[in-house]
Amino acid sequence: MYIINNILRQATDGDDSDAPVRAALAEILASAGFARAQRMQELLRFLVEKQMTGAVRETSEYAIGIEVFERDAATYSTCEDPIVRVQIGRLREKLRHYYATAGAQTTLRFAIPVGSYMPTISTVEAYRAGSADLGGRQEPAGALCGA
C-alpha cells in the first residue's frame, strides 16, 4: 500500500494511530503561509483526510470542486471552471515553500505529485530520497475537455 500505513503502524501505542499525521497537518495549517489562507487549509485538510481514510476515488477534480470550493453540482464543469487545477498548483507551491522555510525540520512531509490530486505522506528521509511520490494516484488529475 502507501507509505502512510508504515507511518501509522509505527505510531503511538494504539491510542490514535493517526496522531503523527494529524499533528503534522495541524502544524502546517497553523504556519504563517497557511494561517490566513482558509481555502488552502480546507483543500489540504480535505485531501489529507481522504488519503488517511483511503477514499482515493473521492478526490477527482469534480468532487473537490463540489466539496471544497462549493461549486453547484448541477452547473459545475471542470472544463469551464479551472479552480481546482489552479488551487492545487498553488497548494503545491505553498507546501514547497513551507518545507523550505518553517517546516524544514518536520519529520513527515505532504506532497501532491503533478498529475494527481491525492497527497502523498512520507517521512523526511523518503522525501529527500525522491520517494515522495509513493502512494499517490498515477492517473492524470484533470480530464481533457472538449476531446
Backbone as JSON Lines, residues from 0, in Angstrom:
{"i":0,"aa":"M","n":[0.85,-1.18,0.0],"ca":[0.0,0.0,0.0],"c":[0.89,1.23,0.0]}
{"i":1,"aa":"Y","n":[0.47,2.34,0.58],"ca":[1.27,3.54,0.53],"c":[1.99,3.78,1.85]}
{"i":2,"aa":"I","n":[2.91,4.68,1.83],"ca":[3.84,4.88,2.94],"c":[3.15,5.26,4.25]}
{"i":3,"aa":"I","n":[2.0,5.88,4.18],"ca":[1.31,6.27,5.41],"c":[1.0,5.06,6.29]}
{"i":4,"aa":"N","n":[0.74,3.9,5.69],"ca":[0.48,2.71,6.5],"c":[1.66,2.38,7.4]}
{"i":5,"aa":"N","n":[2.86,2.49,6.88],"ca":[4.06,2.23,7.69],"c":[4.2,3.26,8.8]}
{"i":6,"aa":"I","n":[3.91,4.5,8.49],"ca":[4.0,5.56,9.5],"c":[2.99,5.3,10.61]}
{"i":7,"aa":"L","n":[1.77,4.96,10.22],"ca":[0.73,4.74,11.22],"c":[1.02,3.51,12.06]}
{"i":8,"aa":"R","n":[1.61,2.48,11.47],"ca":[1.96,1.28,12.23],"c":[3.01,1.58,13.29]}
{"i":9,"aa":"Q","n":[3.9,2.52,12.98],"ca":[4.97,2.87,13.92],"c":[4.52,3.9,14.94]}
{"i":10,"aa":"A","n":[3.29,4.36,14.84],"ca":[2.79,5.43,15.71],"c":[2.62,4.95,17.14]}
{"i":11,"aa":"T","n":[2.01,5.77,17.92],"ca":[1.84,5.54,19.35],"c":[1.22,4.19,19.64]}
{"i":12,"aa":"D","n":[1.12,3.85,20.9],"ca":[0.7,2.52,21.34],"c":[-0.8,2.27,21.19]}
{"i":13,"aa":"G","n":[-1.37,2.62,20.02],"ca":[-2.74,2.26,19.73],"c":[-3.79,3.29,20.08]}
{"i":14,"aa":"D","n":[-3.44,4.32,20.83],"ca":[-4.43,5.34,21.2],"c":[-5.03,5.96,19.95]}
{"i":15,"aa":"D","n":[-4.22,6.66,19.2],"ca":[-4.67,7.34,18.0],"c":[-3.57,7.19,16.95]}
{"i":16,"aa":"S","n":[-3.71,6.19,16.11],"ca":[-2.65,5.89,15.14],"c":[-2.52,6.98,14.08]}
{"i":17,"aa":"D","n":[-3.52,7.84,13.96],"ca":[-3.44,8.95,13.01],"c":[-2.72,10.16,13.62]}
{"i":18,"aa":"A","n":[-2.36,10.08,14.86],"ca":[-1.81,11.24,15.57],"c":[-0.62,11.9,14.88]}
{"i":19,"aa":"P","n":[0.39,11.15,14.41],"ca":[1.52,11.84,13.76],"c":[1.11,12.62,12.52]}
{"i":20,"aa":"V","n":[0.23,12.06,11.73],"ca":[-0.22,12.73,10.51],"c":[-1.06,13.94,10.87]}
{"i":21,"aa":"R","n":[-1.98,13.78,11.81],"ca":[-2.82,14.9,12.23],"c":[-1.98,16.03,12.85]}
{"i":22,"aa":"A","n":[-0.96,15.67,13.6],"ca":[-0.09,16.68,14.19],"c":[0.69,17.44,13.11]}
{"i":23,"aa":"A","n":[1.18,16.71,12.12],"ca":[1.9,17.35,11.01],"c":[0.98,18.28,10.23]}
{"i":24,"aa":"L","n":[-0.26,17.84,10.01],"ca":[-1.24,18.67,9.31],"c":[-1.55,19.92,10.12]}
{"i":25,"aa":"A","n":[-1.79,19.77,11.41],"ca":[-2.1,20.92,12.27],"c":[-0.95,21.93,12.27]}
{"i":26,"aa":"E","n":[0.27,21.44,12.27],"ca":[1.44,22.31,12.26],"c":[1.49,23.14,10.97]}
{"i":27,"aa":"I","n":[1.23,22.49,9.85],"ca":[1.22,23.21,8.58],"c":[0.11,24.26,8.57]}
{"i":28,"aa":"L","n":[-1.09,23.85,8.97],"ca":[-2.23,24.75,8.92],"c":[-2.07,25.97,9.82]}
{"i":29,"aa":"A","n":[-1.29,25.82,10.88],"ca":[-1.06,26.93,11.8],"c":[0.1,27.82,11.36]}
{"i":30,"aa":"S","n":[0.85,27.39,10.36],"ca":[2.02,28.15,9.92],"c":[1.6,29.46,9.25]}
{"i":31,"aa":"A","n":[2.53,30.39,9.16],"ca":[2.25,31.71,8.6],"c":[1.71,31.63,7.17]}
{"i":32,"aa":"G","n":[2.21,30.73,6.38],"ca":[1.77,30.61,4.99],"c":[0.37,30.08,4.81]}
{"i":33,"aa":"F","n":[-0.15,29.4,5.82],"ca":[-1.49,28.83,5.73],"c":[-2.5,29.46,6.69]}
{"i":34,"aa":"A","n":[-2.03,30.12,7.73],"ca":[-2.91,30.61,8.8],"c":[-4.04,31.5,8.28]}
{"i":35,"aa":"R","n":[-3.75,32.33,7.3],"ca":[-4.78,33.24,6.78],"c":[-5.32,32.8,5.42]}
{"i":36,"aa":"A","n":[-4.97,31.62,4.99],"ca":[-5.43,31.11,3.69],"c":[-6.47,30.01,3.94]}
{"i":37,"aa":"Q","n":[-7.68,30.43,4.24],"ca":[-8.74,29.5,4.62],"c":[-9.0,28.43,3.57]}
{"i":38,"aa":"R","n":[-9.07,28.8,2.31],"ca":[-9.35,27.82,1.25],"c":[-8.2,26.82,1.12]}
{"i":39,"aa":"M","n":[-6.98,27.28,1.26],"ca":[-5.84,26.37,1.2],"c":[-5.9,25.38,2.36]}
{"i":40,"aa":"Q","n":[-6.28,25.87,3.53],"ca":[-6.44,25.0,4.69],"c":[-7.5,23.94,4.41]}
{"i":41,"aa":"E","n":[-8.64,24.38,3.91],"ca":[-9.73,23.45,3.64],"c":[-9.32,22.42,2.59]}
{"i":42,"aa":"L","n":[-8.62,22.87,1.56],"ca":[-8.19,21.96,0.5],"c":[-7.21,20.93,1.03]}
{"i":43,"aa":"L","n":[-6.18,21.37,1.74],"ca":[-5.19,20.43,2.27],"c":[-5.82,19.47,3.27]}
{"i":44,"aa":"R","n":[-6.64,19.98,4.16],"ca":[-7.31,19.13,5.15],"c":[-8.17,18.08,4.45]}
{"i":45,"aa":"F","n":[-8.95,18.48,3.47],"ca":[-9.81,17.57,2.71],"c":[-8.98,16.46,2.06]}
{"i":46,"aa":"L","n":[-7.9,16.83,1.39],"ca":[-7.07,15.85,0.69],"c":[-6.38,14.88,1.64]}
{"i":47,"aa":"V","n":[-5.85,15.4,2.73],"ca":[-5.17,14.54,3.7],"c":[-6.17,13.6,4.36]}
{"i":48,"aa":"E","n":[-7.34,14.09,4.7],"ca":[-8.38,13.22,5.28],"c":[-8.75,12.1,4.32]}
{"i":49,"aa":"K","n":[-8.91,12.43,3.05],"ca":[-9.25,11.4,2.05],"c":[-8.12,10.39,1.92]}
{"i":50,"aa":"Q","n":[-6.9,10.83,1.98],"ca":[-5.76,9.91,1.91],"c":[-5.74,8.99,3.12]}
{"i":51,"aa":"M","n":[-5.98,9.55,4.3],"ca":[-5.93,8.75,5.52],"c":[-7.05,7.71,5.58]}
{"i":52,"aa":"T","n":[-8.2,8.03,5.0],"ca":[-9.31,7.08,5.02],"c":[-9.32,6.17,3.8]}
{"i":53,"aa":"G","n":[-8.39,6.39,2.88],"ca":[-8.33,5.55,1.69],"c":[-9.39,5.86,0.67]}
{"i":54,"aa":"A","n":[-9.98,7.03,0.74],"ca":[-11.06,7.42,-0.17],"c":[-10.5,8.08,-1.42]}
{"i":55,"aa":"V","n":[-9.65,7.37,-2.13],"ca":[-8.96,7.9,-3.3],"c":[-9.95,8.33,-4.38]}
{"i":56,"aa":"R","n":[-11.0,7.59,-4.57],"ca":[-11.97,7.89,-5.62],"c":[-12.75,9.18,-5.36]}
{"i":57,"aa":"E","n":[-12.7,9.67,-4.14],"ca":[-13.42,10.89,-3.8],"c":[-12.57,12.14,-3.98]}
{"i":58,"aa":"T","n":[-11.45,12.02,-4.68],"ca":[-10.58,13.17,-4.88],"c":[-10.45,13.53,-6.36]}
{"i":59,"aa":"S","n":[-11.5,13.33,-7.11],"ca":[-11.49,13.77,-8.51],"c":[-11.6,15.29,-8.53]}
{"i":60,"aa":"E","n":[-11.24,15.87,-9.64],"ca":[-11.34,17.32,-9.79],"c":[-12.77,17.79,-9.52]}
{"i":61,"aa":"Y","n":[-13.73,17.05,-10.05],"ca":[-15.14,17.4,-9.88],"c":[-15.54,17.34,-8.4]}
{"i":62,"aa":"A","n":[-15.18,16.25,-7.72],"ca":[-15.53,16.09,-6.3],"c":[-14.92,17.19,-5.45]}
{"i":63,"aa":"I","n":[-13.68,17.54,-5.73],"ca":[-13.02,18.61,-4.97],"c":[-13.72,19.95,-5.23]}
{"i":64,"aa":"G","n":[-14.09,20.2,-6.47],"ca":[-14.8,21.44,-6.8],"c":[-16.1,21.57,-6.03]}
{"i":65,"aa":"I","n":[-16.83,20.47,-5.92],"ca":[-18.1,20.48,-5.21],"c":[-17.89,20.56,-3.7]}
{"i":66,"aa":"E","n":[-17.03,19.69,-3.17],"ca":[-16.84,19.59,-1.71],"c":[-16.09,20.77,-1.1]}
{"i":67,"aa":"V","n":[-14.99,21.16,-1.71],"ca":[-14.12,22.17,-1.11],"c":[-14.47,23.58,-1.57]}
{"i":68,"aa":"F","n":[-14.72,23.71,-2.87],"ca":[-14.93,25.05,-3.43],"c":[-16.4,25.38,-3.63]}
{"i":69,"aa":"E","n":[-17.27,24.52,-3.1],"ca":[-18.71,24.76,-3.03],"c":[-19.33,25.13,-4.37]}
{"i":70,"aa":"R","n":[-18.88,24.45,-5.42],"ca":[-19.48,24.67,-6.73],"c":[-20.81,23.93,-6.78]}
{"i":71,"aa":"D","n":[-21.75,24.45,-7.55],"ca":[-23.07,23.86,-7.7],"c":[-22.96,22.61,-8.57]}
{"i":72,"aa":"A","n":[-23.35,21.48,-8.03],"ca":[-23.23,20.2,-8.73],"c":[-24.02,20.19,-10.04]}
{"i":73,"aa":"A","n":[-25.09,20.95,-10.1],"ca":[-25.93,20.96,-11.3],"c":[-25.28,21.72,-12.46]}
{"i":74,"aa":"T","n":[-24.41,22.67,-12.15],"ca":[-23.85,23.5,-13.21],"c":[-22.33,23.47,-13.31]}
{"i":75,"aa":"Y","n":[-21.66,22.86,-12.35],"ca":[-20.2,22.88,-12.33],"c":[-19.61,22.04,-13.46]}
{"i":76,"aa":"S","n":[-18.71,22.64,-14.2],"ca":[-18.0,21.95,-15.27],"c":[-16.51,22.19,-15.08]}
{"i":77,"aa":"T","n":[-15.75,21.12,-14.94],"ca":[-14.31,21.26,-14.75],"c":[-13.63,21.83,-16.0]}
{"i":78,"aa":"C","n":[-14.28,21.71,-17.13],"ca":[-13.72,22.26,-18.37],"c":[-13.83,23.78,-18.4]}
{"i":79,"aa":"E","n":[-14.87,24.3,-17.81],"ca":[-15.12,25.74,-17.84],"c":[-14.6,26.46,-16.6]}
{"i":80,"aa":"D","n":[-14.43,25.76,-15.52],"ca":[-14.01,26.36,-14.25],"c":[-12.75,25.65,-13.76]}
{"i":81,"aa":"P","n":[-11.59,26.26,-13.92],"ca":[-10.32,25.62,-13.56],"c":[-9.92,25.77,-12.09]}
{"i":82,"aa":"I","n":[-10.85,26.14,-11.22],"ca":[-10.49,26.46,-9.83],"c":[-9.68,25.36,-9.15]}
{"i":83,"aa":"V","n":[-10.04,24.11,-9.34],"ca":[-9.34,23.03,-8.65],"c":[-7.9,22.93,-9.16]}
{"i":84,"aa":"R","n":[-7.71,22.94,-10.46],"ca":[-6.35,22.86,-11.02],"c":[-5.49,24.03,-10.56]}
{"i":85,"aa":"V","n":[-6.06,25.22,-10.57],"ca":[-5.33,26.42,-10.15],"c":[-4.96,26.33,-8.67]}
{"i":86,"aa":"Q","n":[-5.92,25.98,-7.84],"ca":[-5.67,25.93,-6.39],"c":[-4.73,24.79,-6.0]}
{"i":87,"aa":"I","n":[-4.8,23.66,-6.69],"ca":[-3.86,22.57,-6.41],"c":[-2.44,23.03,-6.76]}
{"i":88,"aa":"G","n":[-2.28,23.74,-7.85],"ca":[-0.96,24.29,-8.2],"c":[-0.45,25.23,-7.13]}
{"i":89,"aa":"R","n":[-1.32,26.07,-6.63],"ca":[-0.94,27.0,-5.55],"c":[-0.61,26.24,-4.27]}
{"i":90,"aa":"L","n":[-1.37,25.19,-4.0],"ca":[-1.11,24.38,-2.81],"c":[0.25,23.71,-2.91]}
{"i":91,"aa":"R","n":[0.59,23.16,-4.07],"ca":[1.91,22.55,-4.25],"c":[3.01,23.57,-3.94]}
{"i":92,"aa":"E","n":[2.83,24.79,-4.44],"ca":[3.82,25.84,-4.22],"c":[3.89,26.22,-2.75]}
{"i":93,"aa":"K","n":[2.76,26.34,-2.07],"ca":[2.75,26.67,-0.64],"c":[3.44,25.58,0.17]}
{"i":94,"aa":"L","n":[3.2,24.33,-0.17],"ca":[3.86,23.22,0.54],"c":[5.37,23.26,0.32]}
{"i":95,"aa":"R","n":[5.8,23.5,-0.92],"ca":[7.25,23.6,-1.19],"c":[7.88,24.72,-0.36]}
{"i":96,"aa":"H","n":[7.2,25.86,-0.33],"ca":[7.71,26.99,0.43],"c":[7.75,26.67,1.93]}
{"i":97,"aa":"Y","n":[6.71,26.04,2.44],"ca":[6.66,25.68,3.85],"c":[7.83,24.77,4.22]}
{"i":98,"aa":"Y","n":[8.09,23.75,3.41],"ca":[9.17,22.81,3.73],"c":[10.55,23.41,3.5]}
{"i":99,"aa":"A","n":[10.63,24.47,2.73],"ca":[11.91,25.16,2.54],"c":[12.18,26.16,3.64]}
{"i":100,"aa":"T","n":[11.14,26.51,4.4],"ca":[11.3,27.54,5.44],"c":[10.88,26.99,6.8]}
{"i":101,"aa":"A","n":[9.71,27.34,7.25],"ca":[9.25,26.99,8.6],"c":[9.18,25.49,8.86]}
{"i":102,"aa":"G","n":[8.89,24.71,7.85],"ca":[8.75,23.26,8.04],"c":[9.98,22.46,7.67]}
{"i":103,"aa":"A","n":[11.12,23.12,7.59],"ca":[12.35,22.43,7.17],"c":[12.74,21.28,8.1]}
{"i":104,"aa":"Q","n":[12.35,21.34,9.36],"ca":[12.75,20.31,10.32],"c":[11.66,19.28,10.6]}
{"i":105,"aa":"T","n":[10.56,19.32,9.86],"ca":[9.47,18.38,10.11],"c":[9.87,16.96,9.73]}
{"i":106,"aa":"T","n":[9.26,15.98,10.38],"ca":[9.6,14.58,10.11],"c":[8.66,13.93,9.09]}
{"i":107,"aa":"L","n":[7.45,14.47,8.93],"ca":[6.51,13.99,7.91],"c":[6.31,15.07,6.87]}
{"i":108,"aa":"R","n":[6.2,14.66,5.62],"ca":[6.01,15.62,4.53],"c":[4.78,15.25,3.72]}
{"i":109,"aa":"F","n":[4.01,16.26,3.37],"ca":[2.89,16.1,2.46],"c":[3.32,16.66,1.11]}
{"i":110,"aa":"A","n":[2.97,15.97,0.06],"ca":[3.25,16.45,-1.29],"c":[2.08,16.05,-2.18]}
{"i":111,"aa":"I","n":[1.88,16.81,-3.23],"ca":[0.85,16.47,-4.21],"c":[1.56,16.35,-5.54]}
{"i":112,"aa":"P","n":[1.82,15.12,-5.96],"ca":[2.54,14.93,-7.22],"c":[1.79,15.51,-8.41]}
{"i":113,"aa":"V","n":[2.53,16.02,-9.37],"ca":[1.93,16.52,-10.59],"c":[1.19,15.36,-11.25]}
{"i":114,"aa":"G","n":[-0.01,15.62,-11.73],"ca":[-0.82,14.59,-12.35],"c":[-1.72,13.87,-11.37]}
{"i":115,"aa":"S","n":[-1.78,14.39,-10.13],"ca":[-2.57,13.75,-9.09],"c":[-3.17,14.8,-8.18]}
{"i":116,"aa":"Y","n":[-4.27,14.45,-7.57],"ca":[-4.84,15.31,-6.52],"c":[-4.68,14.64,-5.16]}
{"i":117,"aa":"M","n":[-4.27,13.38,-5.15],"ca":[-4.11,12.66,-3.89],"c":[-2.74,12.97,-3.31]}
{"i":118,"aa":"P","n":[-2.7,13.47,-2.08],"ca":[-1.4,13.79,-1.48],"c":[-0.65,12.53,-1.08]}
{"i":119,"aa":"T","n":[0.65,12.65,-1.08],"ca":[1.48,11.6,-0.52],"c":[1.92,12.07,0.86]}
{"i":120,"aa":"I","n":[2.14,11.13,1.74],"ca":[2.6,11.44,3.08],"c":[3.81,10.55,3.29]}
{"i":121,"aa":"S","n":[4.95,11.17,3.51],"ca":[6.17,10.39,3.64],"c":[7.04,10.93,4.75]}
{"i":122,"aa":"T","n":[7.98,10.11,5.17],"ca":[8.96,10.57,6.15],"c":[9.92,11.49,5.42]}
{"i":123,"aa":"V","n":[10.59,12.32,6.15],"ca":[11.53,13.25,5.55],"c":[12.65,12.5,4.82]}
{"i":124,"aa":"E","n":[13.04,11.34,5.32],"ca":[14.09,10.56,4.66],"c":[13.62,10.08,3.29]}
{"i":125,"aa":"A","n":[12.41,9.58,3.21],"ca":[11.86,9.12,1.93],"c":[11.68,10.3,0.98]}
{"i":126,"aa":"Y","n":[11.24,11.42,1.52],"ca":[11.02,12.61,0.72],"c":[12.34,13.07,0.1]}
{"i":127,"aa":"R","n":[13.37,13.14,0.91],"ca":[14.68,13.59,0.42],"c":[15.3,12.6,-0.56]}
{"i":128,"aa":"A","n":[14.96,11.35,-0.41],"ca":[15.49,10.33,-1.31],"c":[14.73,10.28,-2.63]}
{"i":129,"aa":"G","n":[13.74,11.16,-2.77],"ca":[12.97,11.2,-4.0],"c":[11.81,10.25,-4.03]}
{"i":130,"aa":"S","n":[11.41,9.75,-2.88],"ca":[10.31,8.8,-2.82],"c":[9.01,9.44,-2.38]}
{"i":131,"aa":"A","n":[8.92,10.74,-2.47],"ca":[7.71,11.43,-2.01],"c":[6.49,11.1,-2.84]}
{"i":132,"aa":"D","n":[6.7,10.44,-3.98],"ca":[5.54,10.14,-4.8],"c":[4.94,8.78,-4.49]}
{"i":133,"aa":"L","n":[5.4,8.09,-3.47],"ca":[4.84,6.81,-3.09],"c":[3.39,6.97,-2.7]}
{"i":134,"aa":"G","n":[2.55,6.13,-3.24],"ca":[1.16,6.12,-2.82],"c":[0.27,7.1,-3.52]}
{"i":135,"aa":"G","n":[0.78,8.02,-4.29],"ca":[-0.09,8.95,-4.99],"c":[-0.72,8.28,-6.2]}
{"i":136,"aa":"R","n":[-1.87,8.78,-6.58],"ca":[-2.52,8.28,-7.79],"c":[-1.61,8.56,-8.97]}
{"i":137,"aa":"Q","n":[-1.56,7.64,-9.87],"ca":[-0.71,7.83,-11.03],"c":[-1.49,8.26,-12.26]}
{"i":138,"aa":"E","n":[-2.81,8.31,-12.16],"ca":[-3.61,8.74,-13.3],"c":[-3.61,10.26,-13.39]}
{"i":139,"aa":"P","n":[-3.85,10.8,-14.57],"ca":[-3.87,12.27,-14.72],"c":[-4.93,12.89,-13.83]}
{"i":140,"aa":"A","n":[-4.63,14.04,-13.29],"ca":[-5.55,14.7,-12.38],"c":[-6.74,15.32,-13.1]}
{"i":141,"aa":"G","n":[-6.51,15.94,-14.21],"ca":[-7.6,16.6,-14.92],"c":[-7.96,15.87,-16.19]}
{"i":142,"aa":"A","n":[-9.22,15.87,-16.51],"ca":[-9.66,15.25,-17.75],"c":[-9.49,16.25,-18.89]}
{"i":143,"aa":"L","n":[-9.31,15.73,-20.09],"ca":[-9.24,16.6,-21.25],"c":[-10.64,17.09,-21.57]}
{"i":144,"aa":"C","n":[-10.77,18.38,-21.78],"ca":[-12.08,18.97,-22.05],"c":[-12.26,19.15,-23.56]}
{"i":145,"aa":"G","n":[-13.45,18.86,-24.01],"ca":[-13.77,19.08,-25.4],"c":[-13.18,18.05,-26.35]}
{"i":146,"aa":"A","n":[-12.62,16.99,-25.82],"ca":[-11.99,16.0,-26.7],"c":[-12.98,14.9,-27.04]}
